[in-house]
Amino acid sequence: MSVMLTEKAASEVKKIITEQQLAPETVLRVGVAGGGCSGFSYSLGFDTAFDPAADTLKEQHGVRVVVDKKSDLFLDGTTLDFHEGIDKRGFTFNNPNAKKSCGCGSSFQA
């Protein structure tokens, strides 16, 4: 699988699933969509279904992570982490395929 989830990110995902009382079959869906100021933007959300023909599923640190095969090409080697600090708090993408990214860090160019 192209996306690796850190233990800190997995812990935060599990916390959100518990707090929002999401279904036991909930997966973390990570993807890429066209748009954003640099050409592509990251998508991150929860889903209860996946298509084995179109998606890749892997469990990491107790979290089931799903990436669609189109996004997999752009996310190969990406690490999803969770940052919590005085300046900002949230999930961060460290994508070695991003040639350029915008100031907000939510879009990139491959």
One Martini backbone bead per residue (centre of mass of N, CA, C, O) as a GRO file, in nm:
protein
  110
    1MET     BB    1   0.100   0.034   0.017
    2SER     BB    2   0.132   0.379  -0.007
    3VAL     BB    3   0.017   0.429   0.286
    4MET     BB    4   0.142   0.548   0.596
    5LEU     BB    5   0.066   0.500   0.935
    6THR     BB    6   0.096   0.635   1.220
    7GLU     BB    7   0.046   0.592   1.549
    8LYS     BB    8  -0.069   0.875   1.601
    9ALA     BB    9  -0.282   0.870   1.376
   10ALA     BB   10  -0.426   0.611   1.465
   11SER     BB   11  -0.515   0.715   1.740
   12GLU     BB   12  -0.693   0.946   1.629
   13VAL     BB   13  -0.883   0.775   1.460
   14LYS     BB   14  -0.993   0.599   1.693
   15LYS     BB   15  -1.105   0.836   1.854
   16ILE     BB   16  -1.310   0.934   1.641
   17ILE     BB   17  -1.470   0.673   1.610
   18THR     BB   18  -1.562   0.666   1.905
   19GLU     BB   19  -1.687   0.954   1.941
   20GLN     BB   20  -1.882   0.906   1.670
   21GLN     BB   21  -1.992   0.617   1.657
   22LEU     BB   22  -1.884   0.428   1.449
   23ALA     BB   23  -1.874   0.174   1.266
   24PRO     BB   24  -1.690  -0.118   1.274
   25GLU     BB   25  -1.642  -0.102   0.939
   26THR     BB   26  -1.467   0.134   0.943
   27VAL     BB   27  -1.276   0.340   0.723
   28LEU     BB   28  -0.987   0.488   0.599
   29ARG     BB   29  -0.997   0.735   0.347
   30VAL     BB   30  -0.748   0.779   0.095
   31GLY     BB   31  -0.677   1.063  -0.131
   32VAL     BB   32  -0.713   1.207  -0.464
   33ALA     BB   33  -0.779   1.531  -0.605
   34GLY     BB   34  -0.875   1.756  -0.810
   35GLY     BB   35  -0.713   2.052  -0.717
   36GLY     BB   36  -0.624   2.325  -0.596
   37CYS     BB   37  -0.341   2.535  -0.613
   38SER     BB   38  -0.148   2.268  -0.730
   39GLY     BB   39  -0.383   2.035  -0.857
   40PHE     BB   40  -0.388   1.870  -0.582
   41SER     BB   41  -0.583   1.693  -0.334
   42TYR     BB   42  -0.650   1.581  -0.032
   43SER     BB   43  -0.821   1.292   0.104
   44LEU     BB   44  -1.019   1.252   0.414
   45GLY     BB   45  -1.205   0.968   0.547
   46PHE     BB   46  -1.504   0.794   0.599
   47ASP     BB   47  -1.599   0.443   0.561
   48THR     BB   48  -1.798   0.125   0.488
   49ALA     BB   49  -1.668   0.086   0.197
   50PHE     BB   50  -1.524  -0.143  -0.051
   51ASP     BB   51  -1.338  -0.214  -0.359
   52PRO     BB   52  -1.124  -0.460  -0.453
   53ALA     BB   53  -1.093  -0.357  -0.758
   54ALA     BB   54  -1.037  -0.028  -0.665
   55ASP     BB   55  -0.902  -0.111  -0.387
   56THR     BB   56  -0.689  -0.071  -0.102
   57LEU     BB   57  -0.627  -0.284   0.186
   58LYS     BB   58  -0.497  -0.188   0.520
   59GLU     BB   59  -0.368  -0.268   0.827
   60GLN     BB   60  -0.285  -0.003   1.077
   61HIS     BB   61  -0.274   0.011   1.401
   62GLY     BB   62  -0.597  -0.077   1.390
   63VAL     BB   63  -0.637   0.047   1.094
   64ARG     BB   64  -0.840   0.079   0.820
   65VAL     BB   65  -0.694   0.129   0.496
   66VAL     BB   66  -0.804   0.319   0.205
   67VAL     BB   67  -0.708   0.305  -0.149
   68ASP     BB   68  -0.731   0.412  -0.446
   69LYS     BB   69  -0.570   0.329  -0.741
   70LYS     BB   70  -0.529   0.619  -0.846
   71SER     BB   71  -0.404   0.743  -0.583
   72ASP     BB   72  -0.165   0.546  -0.545
   73LEU     BB   73   0.026   0.684  -0.752
   74PHE     BB   74   0.053   0.963  -0.572
   75LEU     BB   75   0.104   0.803  -0.268
   76ASP     BB   76   0.370   0.674  -0.290
   77GLY     BB   77   0.523   0.685   0.032
   78THR     BB   78   0.319   0.801   0.220
   79THR     BB   79   0.281   0.990   0.524
   80LEU     BB   80   0.053   0.971   0.795
   81ASP     BB   81   0.003   1.226   1.029
   82PHE     BB   82  -0.001   1.381   1.362
   83HIS     BB   83  -0.042   1.720   1.459
   84GLU     BB   84   0.047   1.880   1.784
   85GLY     BB   85   0.025   2.230   1.841
   86ILE     BB   86   0.029   2.564   1.870
   87ASP     BB   87   0.003   2.629   1.553
   88LYS     BB   88  -0.115   2.322   1.502
   89ARG     BB   89  -0.384   2.082   1.404
   90GLY     BB   90  -0.332   1.763   1.238
   91PHE     BB   91  -0.312   1.622   0.944
   92THR     BB   92  -0.026   1.486   0.764
   93PHE     BB   93   0.157   1.498   0.455
   94ASN     BB   94   0.428   1.282   0.332
   95ASN     BB   95   0.519   1.342  -0.007
   96PRO     BB   96   0.762   1.235  -0.238
   97ASN     BB   97   0.589   1.322  -0.513
   98ALA     BB   98   0.598   1.614  -0.439
   99LYS     BB   99   0.712   1.897  -0.611
  100LYS     BB  100   0.468   2.081  -0.508
  101SER     BB  101   0.336   2.315  -0.266
  102CYS     BB  102   0.137   2.474  -0.071
  103GLY     BB  103   0.103   2.667   0.210
  104CYS     BB  104  -0.129   2.480   0.345
  105GLY     BB  105  -0.072   2.156   0.258
  106SER     BB  106  -0.341   2.045   0.073
  107SER     BB  107  -0.162   2.076  -0.187
  108PHE     BB  108  -0.030   1.944  -0.510
  109GLN     BB  109   0.249   1.851  -0.722
  110ALA     BB  110   0.350   1.576  -0.960
   0.00000   0.00000   0.00000
